[in-house]
Amino acid sequence: MAECFVRFFSLLLAVVMLSACASSQFETEVSQNTNFEITPYLTSTDDQIDPSKVPVLTPTPPPLPTPTPFIYIVVTGDNFITVAARFNITYNELLIANPDVGNPSFLSVGTELIIPTGEGDGGPPSLEAPTQVPVIESLPRCYPTASGGLWCFLLVQNDRLVPLENLSALVSLYDSRGMEQTSRIALTPLNVLWPGESMPLVAYFPPQAPPWDKVQAQLLTSLEVPTNEERYLTAVVENSQIQISGKGLQGRVSGIVRLQDEQKSASYVWLAAVAYGADGAVVGVRRWERGGIESGGRIEFDFLVFSLGPTIESIDILVEAGP
């Protein structure tokens, strides 16, 4: 047993000695192989780079978001003046931002208006504010109604050689002490006032209108129709008949409307019957509306106009047609 143990121990010692010799030889070989020289490899690229020859890359800035204009939808009773006042902007600012609107005084319900809100609001920046032009004004006249309201008329005359549009005025009521009680915007029954014609601006004060002693009016807007404007067609009234009855408190007007250019057609026709008293003051007005006229056609009209004050002495018929 002791002899076997001695043999096993001797064998184990021999194995350990052989392993040590192999490890020493491997380390010697590794040590010898780690001493190597790096050979540089030549390329066509220069070692020194000239910074002036390095292209500068300019990053493309991301596009800025386009401002979304504020759109207002017209409701019943709206016009440019009331909308401008609602959003605390001027009439001209609203007009410049909406150059394609046909008649700022009479807007169709559902019309979309661009409301200027600063830079990038969608209004054409190249347009300039239109120039206001003077007109001949008469003193305003007011007539109370049975319900406690008040109708006021401001007669204006176009003494220029071009038609006018977008006429408006501010009518104010004052008490006996000269204190302003209330005011309303006065507008014309038609969009356009042709050269040489007169037309009233009309303001209505609903019940109960405050007590007043004096009325004053201030013209707000009056613009020339551009010479290249095609929003209005020249129409003429033919075979007109005017009958004043009812003790002079009503008048009946009838006749025919025809387009002067028979090659064109109109999408709408408006008439305004303006009633005058003995002193030449407006006592009543009524607008009549009908559909269009085909090219070469005509349209008949027949309607009444009433006086809000003195008896009617004469009646004028004004006409407007548009493509």
Disulfide bonds with the S-S distance in Angstrom:
Cys142-Cys152 2.03
